Amino acid sequence: MTTTVSTHPFERSHSIVIAAAPEAVFDYVTNPKSWPQWLPSSHDIECEDRPMRFGDTFHEHWSTRSGPVALDWLVIACERPRLWIGLTHMSVTGPIMVQYVCAVVDGGTKFTRTVRNPARPKPPTPEMIARIDEEAELGLGNIKRIVEARDTP
């Protein structure tokens, strides 16, 4: 007898324009040591203090409403300064992919952060989606503030 497991793919993208070169944005966001500076749920990162490249691994201590989570990440794509994808797994949500895209636009760089859960065991609630959106908007605003301050001569 075959048992079919139902999954619920989930994806959420958020973007912001940052008055800085794509390289400055890319190098900042792809250095996981920067994540606790701009992402409220990221608390501690174990890795070298540099942008992570294809094949690199790192460890993140993250928090959820239900408590702390330890995540082991693998960089599965890195095309500086345009595209970066990290992959991890969390028992509650299954695989998690985070994708960063930096595109040149008038006024600087459009940074897009996309989070994908391709095989969630159950769909997120509207409250979870609202928290995800709130944290993403806060994070993008922090990235903009920090990178623009660093990139100002």
N, C-alpha and C positions, 0 to 999 in steps of 0.2 A: 504494500500500500504506500502510495506517494503522498506526502503531506506538502501542500503548497503554503508557503509563507508569504503573506501579503506585506508589501512595503509601500512607503509613501515618500517618493522623491520630493525634496524640498530645495528651493534655491531662493536666495535673496541678494540683490545687488544695490549698492549705494555709491554715489559719485560726488566729487567735489572738484572745483577748479582751484589749483594752487599756483600762485605767482612765483614759480621757480622752474628750473630746468628739469626735464624728465629724469635725468641722472640723479639729481639731488633728491627728488621724491622717491625714486626707485631704491636708491641705496639706503635711505632712511627706513622705509617700510619693510624692506627685505632683510634688515638686521633685526632678528628677534629680540635682541637686548633692548631695542627701542619700544617693544610692544607694551610693557607696563607703563610707559610714559603716556601712551595715548589710548590704550584699551583697558577700561576699568576691570574687566574680569581676569586679565592676565597679571599674575603676581610675581613670578620669578622665572627666569629662563636660564637654562644651562647650555651654554655654547660659547664659541669664540665671539668676541665683540666685533662683528663684521657682517656684511650682507652674506646671506646663505646662497650657495650656488647649487646647480643640479647635482643630485646625489648626496648632498649634505644632510645630516640628521641633527636634531636638537630636541631638548626636553623642556616642556612648559608646565608650570604649576598654575592651574586655572581654577576659577571658582564658579559654581553654579548656585542656584537657590537651594539645592539639596546638599551642598557641601563642596569640599575641594576635589579636584580631578587632576590626575597626572597624565599628560599627553606626550607621546613620542611622535615627532614629526619627521617626514622625509620630503625633501624638495624634489618634485617630479618634473618640473619645467622651470627653466630660467633663461630668458632671452633679454639680457640687460640692454637698454633701459625700458623695455616694452612689456614683458610678460613674466610672471612668476606664479607658480602653483605649489602649494604645500599640501601634504596628505597626512592625516592622522586617523585614529579610530577611538571612539568613545562607546562604552558598552551600552549606554542609553540610546544613542542615536545612530550607531554604526559608523561607517566611514564618513569623514568630514574632509572636504577639499576647500581650501581658501585660495582664491585667485586674485592677483593684483594686475591691473592693466594701467599703464601710463601712456597717454596719447597727447601729442603736441596740439594745443589749441591756442587761439588768440588770447593772450593774457597769461600763458604759462602751460601748465600740464593738467589735463583732466585725469584724475586718479579714480579708478573704479575698483571697489572691493566686492567680490562676489563670494558668498559662502554657499556651498552645496552639501546636502546630505542625500546622496543618491538612493539610500536604502533604509530610511527611517522605519522603525517598527510600527510607529503610529504617527499621525500628522501632528504638527505643533498646534497648540490652542491659539485662539486670537490674542490672548494675553501674552503668550510666548513670542508671537510675531511682533507685538507692540514693543516688548522689551528688547528684542533683537534690533528693531528699527531705531529705538531710542539710543541704545548703546552704540550702534553704527554711526548715527549722526553725531553723537558726542565724540567718538573716535576720529571721524573725518575732520571735525572742527579742530581737534587737538593736533592732528597731523598738519593741517593747513597753518595753524598758528606757529607750531614749532619749526616747520621747514621754511616758512617765509621769514621767520626771525633769523634763522641760520644763514639763509641765502641772501640776506640784505648786506650789502657792502658797508 
